[in-house]
Structure formats: structure tokens, C-alpha cells
């Protein structure tokens, strides 16, 4: 939901210029907890992202950025046995909402086509129950590879604690008219797409 391309009803993106990163002491403390727990190996970044994805949808849509962060951190700490849900709610003085249970992840494909700059590719049109770093609006769409990034943990596995080979992501350039026919101005949209999500076209 952080990437709402093609969604209707959310209004335009409003530029606010420079704003302070934190608005109160609570946000500073939440950010500090999030970073410290990653550094101590309680969870990794993809597990953190997946915990946010697992929030009850109405809670997610009404929560602030740092409330989502807190929910993810609290949920992962309960799941890792750092403290119990009961202990957390007793300390808070109310029942703290937690993310829903995780679904299954998947490991990366082993036999992948070689992809080079300039290749035309299609994004696979598949669905996974667990974590994925693929915006919904590019599924099944075609684009051109314009950049290559270093290898990174494969999110579909990393978000579930599964061992899997690291993968490069490719910067793929799409036409906005192809992504949203008759619903967008003529522009280019560039998205980082993991290798396993792509098919190379002849």
C-alpha cells in the first residue's frame, strides 16, 4: 500500500517541502527501537516490512507512519519471544493491536534467464501469499531494462527467515500509458524489479 500507482480515491500527492523527520518524543523512541532491534538481529528489514503488510487493513489505513512501525516492531518481538502480548498490553494499559500471522514465503528461482541493459522484459503475473517487493500495477507489464543493482537478499524468502540465494534487481522503464491505459499522462515510470520477477522477451 506504500505504492499506490493506479489507485483511485486517494487524491494527488501533496508536496510539503522540508519537514522535520520527527514530530514528538514517541516517534524518536519508536525509530530508535526499530533500528536497535535490527542491529541486534531480532528481525531483518524484509521481516519488518512484512509485519507492516500483515497489519489488519483498517488499522493500516488509519495508522500513522510511526504507528505502523511500532505495530511491526511489537508484533515481531512477540513472535520472537522477546515479550508476550499479555506483557505488552499490561505495560501499555490497553490491548495493543498486533499484525496478523505470517503466510508462507518462497525461495528464489534457480534457473533464471540472463538479462542485460536494453533487454525488453515482462513482469511475471503471479500472486504469493507472503512478502513480495513487486508493485501490483507492474504485474504482467512489459518494459525495458535501463539499470542493474547489486545483489540483495531475495525478499520473498528473507521476509520469512528462509535461506535463498541473493539476487540483483533491474531498473525497468515502463510507459505510463502501458501501465494505466487512458488513465495517465505520457511519462516514464522506473521500477526496481528482482530477477525472479522477470521474463526476458525475445
WOPE-V800720 format. One record per residue. N is the residue number from 0. RES is the residue in three letters. D_LAST is the distance of its C-alpha to the last C-alpha in Angstrom with 1 decimal. Layout:
N/RES/D_LAST, N/RES/D_LAST
//
This chain:
0/UNK/32.8, 1/UNK/32.8, 2/UNK/29.6, 3/UNK/30.6, 4/UNK/27.9, 5/UNK/28.3, 6/UNK/31.5, 7/UNK/34.5, 8/UNK/38.2, 9/UNK/38.1, 10/UNK/38.8, 11/UNK/37.7, 12/UNK/37.2, 13/UNK/40.7, 14/UNK/40.9, 15/UNK/44.1, 16/UNK/44.0, 17/UNK/45.4, 18/UNK/46.8, 19/UNK/48.3, 20/UNK/46.1, 21/UNK/48.9, 22/UNK/51.4, 23/UNK/53.9, 24/UNK/54.9, 25/UNK/53.2, 26/UNK/49.7, 27/UNK/50.5, 28/UNK/51.6, 29/UNK/48.5, 30/UNK/46.2, 31/UNK/48.3, 32/UNK/48.2, 33/UNK/44.4, 34/UNK/43.9, 35/UNK/46.7, 36/UNK/45.4, 37/UNK/41.9, 38/UNK/43.6, 39/UNK/45.8, 40/UNK/42.9, 41/UNK/43.9, 42/UNK/40.4, 43/UNK/37.1, 44/UNK/35.3, 45/UNK/32.8, 46/UNK/35.7, 47/UNK/37.5, 48/UNK/34.6, 49/UNK/34.4, 50/UNK/38.2, 51/UNK/38.0, 52/UNK/35.3, 53/UNK/37.7, 54/UNK/40.5, 55/UNK/42.0, 56/UNK/40.2, 57/UNK/43.4, 58/UNK/44.5, 59/UNK/41.2, 60/UNK/41.3, 61/UNK/44.9, 62/UNK/44.9, 63/UNK/44.8, 64/UNK/42.4, 65/UNK/45.0, 66/UNK/46.1, 67/UNK/42.6, 68/UNK/42.7, 69/UNK/46.2, 70/UNK/45.1, 71/UNK/42.2, 72/UNK/44.5, 73/UNK/47.3, 74/UNK/45.1, 75/UNK/43.6, 76/UNK/47.1, 77/UNK/48.4, 78/UNK/45.6, 79/UNK/46.2, 80/UNK/49.9, 81/UNK/51.0, 82/UNK/53.2, 83/UNK/53.5, 84/UNK/52.8, 85/UNK/56.6, 86/UNK/57.5, 87/UNK/55.0, 88/UNK/56.5, 89/UNK/60.0, 90/UNK/59.5, 91/UNK/58.0, 92/UNK/60.6, 93/UNK/58.2, 94/UNK/55.3, 95/UNK/52.2, 96/UNK/49.1, 97/UNK/46.4, 98/UNK/42.7, 99/UNK/41.9, 100/UNK/41.0, 101/UNK/37.6, 102/UNK/35.0, 103/UNK/33.0, 104/UNK/30.3, 105/UNK/27.4, 106/UNK/26.1, 107/UNK/22.7, 108/UNK/20.0, 109/UNK/20.5, 110/UNK/17.3, 111/UNK/14.6, 112/UNK/11.2, 113/UNK/11.8, 114/UNK/11.1, 115/UNK/12.3, 116/UNK/13.8, 117/UNK/11.9, 118/UNK/8.6, 119/UNK/7.7, 120/UNK/8.7, 121/UNK/10.6, 122/UNK/14.1, 123/UNK/15.3, 124/UNK/18.0, 125/UNK/20.6, 126/UNK/24.3, 127/UNK/26.4, 128/UNK/30.2, 129/UNK/30.7, 130/UNK/29.7, 131/UNK/26.2, 132/UNK/25.2, 133/UNK/22.7, 134/UNK/24.0, 135/UNK/24.0, 136/UNK/22.9, 137/UNK/19.3, 138/UNK/18.6, 139/UNK/15.9, 140/UNK/15.1, 141/UNK/12.1, 142/UNK/12.7, 143/UNK/12.2, 144/UNK/13.5, 145/UNK/16.7, 146/UNK/18.8, 147/UNK/19.3, 148/UNK/22.5, 149/UNK/24.5, 150/UNK/24.5, 151/UNK/26.6, 152/UNK/28.0, 153/UNK/25.6, 154/UNK/27.3, 155/UNK/26.9, 156/UNK/28.9, 157/UNK/31.0, 158/UNK/32.4, 159/UNK/33.9, 160/UNK/35.2, 161/UNK/32.7, 162/UNK/31.7, 163/UNK/28.0, 164/UNK/26.0, 165/UNK/25.5, 166/UNK/22.1, 167/UNK/20.7, 168/UNK/19.8, 169/UNK/17.3, 170/UNK/18.5, 171/UNK/16.1, 172/UNK/17.2, 173/UNK/17.3, 174/UNK/19.1, 175/UNK/22.4, 176/UNK/22.2, 177/UNK/19.0, 178/UNK/20.7, 179/UNK/24.1, 180/UNK/24.0, 181/UNK/27.5, 182/UNK/28.7, 183/UNK/28.0, 184/UNK/28.6, 185/UNK/25.8, 186/UNK/24.8, 187/UNK/22.2, 188/UNK/22.1, 189/UNK/21.1, 190/UNK/20.9, 191/UNK/20.9, 192/UNK/18.7, 193/UNK/19.2, 194/UNK/16.4, 195/UNK/17.2, 196/UNK/16.6, 197/UNK/12.9, 198/UNK/9.7, 199/UNK/6.6, 200/UNK/3.8, 201/UNK/0.0
//
